[in-house]
Amino acid sequence: MPEHDSQPEHRCTVLYAFFLMRSTLPSNIRDLRPVTWTPWTTVELKSPQGCLEAEGQAKVTPGYNLNSKYVIHTVGPQMSRGSVPTVEQAKMLADCYRSCLQAAEELPVPDSGRKVLVFCSISTGIFGFPSAEACSIAVRTVLVWFSHHRDSTITDVVFDVFSESDLDLYRHRLSELSYDDGKSPGVVFPAEEQHIVKLYESPTMQAGRTIIREADYLILSAGAGLSASTGLDYTSAELFSQHLPGFKKYGFRCLYDIFGVQSWPSEQARWSYFINHLILIRNWPQHELYSNLWQAISARFSSRDADIDRYFVRTSNADGLFIRHGFPVSRVSTPQGHYAQLQCIRKCRKNAVFDAAPYIAAAEPHLDPITQHMPADFPVPVCPYCNSDLVLCVRGGSYFNDHPFRQKEREYREFYERALESSANKVVILEIGVGLSTPSVLRWHNEDLVEESEGRIKLVRVGRDAAGFCPFDLMEQGYGVGIQGDIPDILAAIMGSSF
């Protein structure tokens, strides 16, 4: 057995994932522990390839003195403890799980017939990946992988944890995905402590996947529920308290409370709120949900010639998150407005709409870091044409100037009309997180399109509660399907391997 003076540069290789091939599992998954560490194995792997192992990949070695026949080595993302994972780091962690699953799949099936894969909280130790985010990525990635490998030889997956708090995280995550009726989409796990995940699918999940797979054109129709899935929840009192505490004294409790408000104590107070709101939107971090959507849609429905792309985004969200995650401006319509612009409240002329960025830059240095307000003598900007107030260019009343957004609405209509020119074309509306607060903007419009096309346009509606409910008549005719639940998990199940 060779000896080495130092450990390999990537630590905890055995602790990342180890693969049990034996006839039984301990009743308590916390008893599953690697009993030795084999640094020489990693060095033997590293030396022939002449470089460090890349993050997100997997290598298989014998188990040596472990109570397992094989060990799967993987290197996860390394972070500073307490930092927030980037989209790339989240993707890298998901790649670790996918690589381990694929490596396990390629191993021989033991005589017992049970092939058990145990994941040991990849990257959450000294590599510093936050446990809650890691748990969500782990569970979702495993479920998606099995949804695309229905004939897998892996019989059991165990999430091995190292603390009571991590155990609570996995219990909570799995309980969110489990149902008592045995028919609903999600996962089930047996009692006691084994938490062995078994995936099964509902007819609605299968129907949604089939509609999307068979579609030639896609309309992505997105409401507030999509942004809320990234944490930007306009009904959240917690979010408001965290980011806009200086405005709770006016009786506001969430972002929705401010829509349409005309009465402020002063112009400086009004402008202070607008600037803080715009800064919040500007600084909102990127999220893998949007990145995965872009990856899945662009891979399937885009072409080298942008003019003939087979997708279009229409969203009631004014936050600009689609554009920030790579969706081309030419393929996104925002009929409810956009936070990137300000407008004259009197709509004194069609072009009385202005880029918000210079106004933010001018005001931000004057914000009090505690009160979040401007000084009482701060000169609040006005419309340069008529000296009227400037407001956010989003629909909040009759003052809204929709002129800048009409052209994209025309292009959107031309898109679906062109898609329907050939009777052979199939169009799907993937509606995400569209509730009942403003149903006339997206929800009713989508249902009308489906009915008027007599099923040539089909609807896949995804979201929590009412946002995931599809009318019975559309479902009975096979024109639509509603899938209620957690948006990221549903999209992962119906959109394919890009998630």
C-alpha positions in Angstrom: 0.0 0.0 0.0 1.7 3.2 -1.1 2.1 6.1 1.4 2.0 9.8 0.6 3.2 12.8 2.5 0.2 14.9 1.9 -3.5 14.6 1.1 -4.8 15.4 -2.4 -5.8 19.0 -3.0 -9.5 18.1 -3.1 -10.4 16.8 0.4 -13.2 14.6 1.7 -13.4 12.5 -1.5 -14.9 9.5 0.3 -17.3 11.6 2.2 -19.0 13.0 -0.9 -20.7 9.8 -2.0 -20.2 6.2 -1.4 -22.0 3.3 -3.0 -23.4 0.4 -0.9 -23.9 -2.9 -2.6 -25.1 -5.2 0.0 -28.4 -7.0 0.9 -29.6 -4.8 3.7 -29.5 -1.2 4.9 -29.2 -0.1 8.5 -32.6 1.1 9.9 -31.2 4.5 10.7 -29.4 6.3 7.8 -27.3 8.3 10.3 -25.5 5.0 11.0 -24.2 5.0 7.5 -20.6 6.4 7.8 -17.5 5.9 5.8 -15.2 3.9 8.1 -11.9 4.8 6.4 -10.5 7.3 4.0 -8.3 6.2 1.1 -6.2 9.2 -0.1 -3.9 6.9 -2.1 -6.8 5.9 -4.4 -7.4 9.6 -5.4 -3.7 10.0 -6.1 -3.7 6.9 -8.2 -6.6 8.4 -10.2 -5.0 11.8 -10.5 -1.6 10.8 -11.5 -2.4 9.1 -14.9 -4.7 12.0 -16.0 -2.0 14.6 -15.1 -4.4 17.1 -13.6 -6.8 17.7 -10.7 -10.3 16.1 -11.0 -12.8 18.6 -12.4 -15.8 19.6 -10.3 -19.0 17.9 -11.1 -17.6 14.6 -12.4 -17.4 11.2 -10.8 -14.8 8.4 -10.6 -15.4 4.9 -9.3 -12.9 2.9 -7.3 -13.1 -0.3 -5.2 -14.4 0.1 -1.7 -11.3 -1.5 -0.1 -11.9 -1.7 3.6 -15.4 0.0 3.5 -18.6 -2.0 4.0 -19.3 -1.4 0.3 -18.0 -2.8 -2.9 -17.5 0.5 -4.6 -16.8 4.1 -3.8 -17.8 6.9 -6.1 -15.6 10.0 -5.8 -16.8 13.4 -6.8 -15.6 17.0 -6.3 -18.3 19.6 -5.5 -18.2 23.4 -5.5 -16.1 25.1 -2.8 -17.4 28.2 -1.2 -16.7 30.7 1.6 -18.9 29.8 4.5 -21.9 32.1 4.7 -21.8 33.1 1.1 -24.7 32.7 -1.3 -24.3 30.1 -4.1 -24.1 31.4 -7.6 -26.1 29.8 -10.5 -22.9 28.2 -11.7 -22.1 26.7 -8.3 -25.7 25.3 -8.0 -25.3 23.8 -11.4 -22.0 22.3 -10.5 -23.5 20.6 -7.4 -26.3 19.2 -9.4 -23.7 17.9 -11.9 -22.1 16.0 -9.0 -25.3 14.2 -8.2 -26.0 13.4 -11.9 -22.5 12.1 -12.4 -22.7 9.8 -9.4 -26.1 8.5 -10.4 -24.8 7.7 -13.9 -21.7 6.1 -12.5 -23.8 3.9 -10.2 -26.1 3.0 -13.0 -23.1 1.6 -15.0 -22.0 -0.7 -12.2 -23.0 -4.3 -12.1 -26.1 -5.3 -10.2 -25.2 -7.4 -7.1 -26.6 -10.9 -6.6 -29.1 -9.6 -4.1 -30.7 -7.5 -6.8 -30.5 -4.3 -4.7 -28.2 -1.5 -5.9 -28.1 1.1 -3.1 -26.6 4.5 -3.7 -25.8 6.7 -0.6 -25.2 10.4 -0.9 -23.3 12.0 1.9 -24.2 15.7 1.8 -21.9 16.7 -1.1 -20.1 20.0 -0.5 -21.9 20.9 2.7 -18.9 20.2 5.0 -15.7 22.2 4.8 -16.6 23.1 1.3 -19.2 25.5 2.7 -22.2 25.0 0.5 -25.4 26.0 2.5 -27.2 23.0 3.7 -30.7 24.1 2.8 -29.9 24.9 -0.8 -27.8 21.8 -1.1 -30.8 19.7 0.2 -33.1 21.2 -2.4 -30.7 20.6 -5.2 -29.9 17.0 -4.1 -33.6 15.9 -3.9 -34.7 17.7 -7.1 -31.7 16.4 -9.2 -32.2 12.8 -8.0 -36.0 13.0 -8.8 -35.3 14.4 -12.3 -32.7 11.9 -13.1 -35.0 9.0 -12.3 -37.8 10.5 -14.3 -35.5 10.2 -17.3 -34.2 6.8 -16.4 -37.3 4.8 -15.7 -35.6 1.5 -16.1 -32.7 2.3 -13.8 -31.0 -0.6 -12.0 -30.6 1.5 -8.9 -33.1 0.3 -6.4 -32.5 2.6 -3.4 -31.2 6.1 -2.8 -30.3 7.2 0.7 -29.4 10.7 1.8 -26.9 10.3 4.6 -26.8 13.3 6.9 -24.4 14.4 9.7 -26.5 16.6 12.0 -30.0 16.8 13.4 -30.6 20.1 11.5 -29.7 18.5 8.2 -32.0 15.6 9.0 -34.8 18.0 9.6 -34.1 19.7 6.2 -34.4 16.4 4.3 -37.5 15.4 6.3 -39.2 18.7 5.5 -38.1 18.6 1.8 -39.3 15.0 1.3 -42.6 15.6 3.2 -43.3 18.5 0.8 -43.1 16.1 -2.1 -45.1 13.2 -0.5 -48.8 12.6 -0.6 -51.1 10.3 1.4 -53.4 9.2 -1.5 -50.8 7.2 -3.4 -51.9 8.8 -6.6 -50.6 12.4 -6.6 -47.3 13.4 -8.2 -44.2 13.4 -6.0 -42.3 10.8 -3.9 -43.1 8.5 -1.0 -40.8 7.2 1.7 -41.3 4.5 4.3 -41.7 5.1 8.0 -39.0 5.2 10.5 -35.6 6.6 9.4 -34.7 5.1 6.1 -36.0 7.9 3.8 -35.5 5.8 0.7 -37.0 7.8 -2.2 -39.2 6.2 -4.8 -40.5 8.3 -7.6 -43.8 7.8 -9.3 -45.7 10.1 -11.6 -49.2 11.3 -11.9 -51.2 11.4 -15.2 -51.1 15.2 -15.2 -47.3 15.2 -15.0 -47.1 12.7 -17.8 -49.6 14.7 -19.9 -47.8 17.9 -19.4 -44.5 16.4 -20.5 -46.1 14.8 -23.6 -47.7 18.1 -24.7 -44.4 19.9 -24.4 -42.4 17.2 -26.1 -44.8 17.1 -29.1 -45.0 20.9 -29.5 -43.5 22.8 -32.4 -43.9 26.2 -30.9 -43.9 27.4 -27.2 -45.5 30.4 -25.5 -44.0 30.9 -22.1 -46.6 32.8 -20.1 -45.3 33.8 -16.7 -46.9 35.5 -13.7 -45.9 36.6 -10.2 -45.6 33.0 -9.0 -42.5 32.5 -11.0 -40.7 35.4 -9.4 -42.0 34.3 -6.0 -40.3 30.9 -6.6 -37.0 32.8 -6.7 -37.8 34.6 -3.4 -39.1 37.8 -5.0 -42.6 37.4 -3.5 -44.7 40.6 -3.6 -47.0 39.2 -0.9 -44.1 38.5 1.6 -44.0 40.6 4.7 -40.7 39.0 5.5 -39.1 40.3 2.3 -40.5 43.8 2.8 -39.2 43.9 6.4 -35.8 42.7 5.2 -35.3 45.1 2.3 -37.7 48.0 2.9 -38.0 48.4 6.7 -38.0 52.2 6.4 -41.4 52.2 4.9 -43.3 50.1 7.4 -44.1 53.2 9.3 -46.6 54.2 6.6 -48.6 51.0 7.1 -47.1 49.0 4.2 -46.4 45.3 4.9 -45.5 43.9 1.4 -44.6 45.1 -2.1 -48.2 44.7 -3.3 -49.4 47.3 -0.8 -47.7 50.1 -2.7 -49.4 49.5 -6.1 -51.6 52.4 -6.9 -50.8 54.5 -3.8 -51.1 58.2 -4.6 -50.9 59.8 -1.2 -47.4 60.2 0.4 -46.3 62.4 3.3 -43.9 64.2 0.9 -42.4 64.0 -2.5 -39.1 63.0 -1.0 -40.8 60.0 0.8 -42.5 58.9 -2.5 -39.3 59.2 -4.5 -37.3 57.4 -1.7 -39.6 54.4 -2.0 -39.4 54.3 -5.8 -35.6 54.4 -5.7 -35.3 51.7 -3.0 -37.7 49.5 -4.9 -35.8 49.9 -8.1 -32.5 49.1 -6.2 -34.1 45.9 -4.8 -35.1 44.8 -8.3 -31.7 45.8 -9.8 -29.8 43.8 -7.2 -31.9 40.7 -7.1 -29.6 37.8 -7.6 -29.8 35.5 -10.6 -31.5 32.2 -10.0 -31.1 28.7 -11.5 -34.8 28.5 -12.1 -34.6 31.1 -14.8 -31.3 29.9 -16.1 -32.7 26.4 -16.5 -35.8 27.7 -18.3 -33.6 29.5 -20.7 -31.4 26.5 -21.3 -34.3 24.1 -21.8 -36.2 26.5 -24.1 -33.3 27.7 -26.2 -32.1 24.2 -26.7 -35.5 23.0 -28.0 -37.2 26.0 -29.6 -34.5 28.5 -30.8 -32.6 28.6 -34.0 -29.5 30.3 -35.4 -31.8 32.9 -37.1 -33.5 34.7 -34.2 -36.3 35.8 -36.6 -37.5 32.2 -36.8 -37.2 31.2 -33.2 -40.1 29.0 -32.2 -40.8 30.5 -28.7 -42.0 33.7 -27.2 -42.2 35.0 -23.6 -45.2 37.0 -22.4 -45.0 38.0 -18.7 -46.9 40.2 -16.3 -43.7 40.5 -14.3 -42.0 43.9 -14.6 -38.8 42.8 -12.9 -36.8 42.1 -16.1 -35.5 38.7 -14.8 -36.0 37.0 -18.2 -33.7 39.4 -19.9 -31.1 39.2 -17.2 -31.0 35.4 -17.5 -30.3 35.4 -21.3 -33.7 35.6 -23.0 -33.4 38.0 -25.9 -35.2 41.3 -25.6 -36.8 40.6 -29.0 -38.6 37.5 -27.6 -40.1 39.0 -24.5 -43.3 41.0 -24.1 -44.1 42.8 -20.8 -47.6 44.3 -21.2 -47.7 45.4 -17.6 -44.6 47.6 -17.9 -41.0 47.4 -16.8 -39.2 48.7 -13.7 -36.3 49.8 -16.0 -38.4 52.8 -17.0 -40.1 55.8 -15.5 -42.9 57.8 -17.0 -44.8 61.0 -16.7 -47.9 60.5 -14.5 -50.0 62.7 -16.9 -48.8 60.8 -20.0 -48.2 64.3 -21.5 -46.9 62.6 -24.6 -46.3 59.0 -25.9 -42.6 59.2 -25.5 -42.6 60.7 -22.0 -40.9 57.5 -20.8 -37.4 57.6 -19.4 -34.6 55.1 -18.6 -34.6 54.7 -14.8 -30.9 54.0 -14.4 -29.6 57.6 -14.4 -32.3 58.6 -11.8 -31.2 55.7 -9.6 -27.6 56.7 -9.9 -28.3 60.3 -9.0 -30.5 59.5 -6.0 -28.8 56.4 -4.4 -25.8 58.3 -2.8 -28.4 60.5 -0.9 -30.3 57.7 0.7 -30.0 57.5 4.5 -28.8 53.9 5.2 -31.0 53.6 8.3 -34.2 55.4 7.3 -33.9 54.6 3.6 -35.2 58.1 2.9 -33.9 61.2 1.0 -33.1 64.4 2.7 -36.1 66.7 3.0 -34.6 69.2 0.6 -33.7 66.6 -2.1 -34.9 67.9 -5.5 -37.3 65.3 -6.7 -37.1 64.9 -10.5 -40.1 65.7 -12.7 -41.2 65.2 -16.2 -38.8 67.3 -18.4 -41.7 68.0 -20.8 -44.5 69.2 -18.4 -43.0 69.3 -14.9 -45.5 66.6 -13.7 -44.5 63.8 -11.3 -42.5 60.8 -12.5 -43.7 57.3 -11.5 -42.7 53.7 -12.2 -43.7 52.7 -15.7 -45.8 49.7 -14.5 -49.6 49.2 -14.6 -51.0 50.6 -11.3 -53.8 52.7 -12.5 -55.2 54.7 -15.4 -51.9 56.8 -15.5 -50.0 53.8 -17.0 -48.4 54.6 -20.4 -48.5 51.3 -22.3 -47.2 52.9 -25.5 -43.6 51.5 -25.2 -44.9 48.0 -24.9 -47.4 47.9 -27.7 -44.9 46.9 -30.4 -43.9 43.7 -28.5 -47.5 42.9 -28.0 -48.0 43.1 -31.8 -45.0 40.9 -32.3 -46.4 38.4 -29.9 -49.7 38.2 -31.7 -47.9 37.8 -35.0 -45.9 35.0 -33.5 -48.8 32.8 -32.6 -50.7 33.6 -35.7 -47.7 32.6 -37.8 -47.4 29.4 -35.8 -51.0 28.5 -36.6 -50.6 29.1 -40.4 -49.8 25.5 -40.9 -52.4 23.0 -39.7 -49.6 20.6 -38.8 -48.0 22.9 -36.2 -48.6 22.2 -32.5 -48.4 25.1 -30.0 -48.1 24.9 -26.3 -48.7 27.6 -23.7 -46.5 26.9 -20.7 -48.2 29.0 -18.1 -46.2 29.4 -14.9 -47.3 31.0 -11.6 -50.3 32.9 -13.0 -52.9 33.4 -10.3 -56.1 35.3 -10.1 -54.9 38.8 -9.1 -55.1 40.1 -12.7 -56.4 37.1 -14.7 -57.4 39.2 -17.7 -53.8 39.9 -18.6 -52.5 36.3 -19.1 -54.8 33.7 -17.7 -58.1 34.3 -19.5 -56.2 35.3 -22.6 -54.4 31.9 -22.6 -57.7 30.0 -22.1 -59.3 32.0 -25.0 -56.4 31.1 -27.3 -56.8 27.4 -26.5 -60.6 27.4 -27.1 -60.5 29.5 -30.2 -57.8 27.3 -31.8 -59.9 24.2 -31.0 -56.9 22.5 -29.3 -54.2 23.3 -31.8 -52.8 25.5 -29.0 -52.7 23.5 -25.7 -52.2 24.7 -22.2 -49.9 23.4 -19.5 -50.6 25.4 -16.4 -48.1 25.1 -13.5 -48.3 26.7 -10.0 -49.5 26.6 -6.5 -53.2 26.5 -5.6 -55.3 28.3 -8.2 -52.3 29.0 -10.4 -52.1 25.3 -11.1 -55.8 24.8 -11.8 -56.9 24.1 -15.4 -60.7 24.4 -16.3 -62.4 21.0 -16.4 -63.7 21.5 -19.9 -60.2 22.1 -21.3 -58.9 19.0 -19.5 -61.8 16.8 -20.7 -61.2 17.8 -24.3 -57.5 17.1 -23.9 -56.7 20.7 -24.5 -55.0 21.5 -21.3 -53.6 20.2 -18.0 -53.1 21.8 -14.6 -50.3 20.7 -12.3 -50.3 22.1 -8.8 -47.3 22.2 -6.5 -43.7 23.5 -6.3 -42.8 25.3 -9.5 -39.1 24.3 -9.7 -39.9 20.6 -9.1 -42.7 20.5 -11.6 -40.7 22.2 -14.3 -37.8 19.8 -13.6 -40.1 16.9 -14.2 -41.8 18.1 -17.4 -39.1 20.1 -19.2 -36.4 17.5 -19.6 -32.8 17.0 -18.7 -31.8 20.7 -18.9 -33.3 21.2 -15.4 
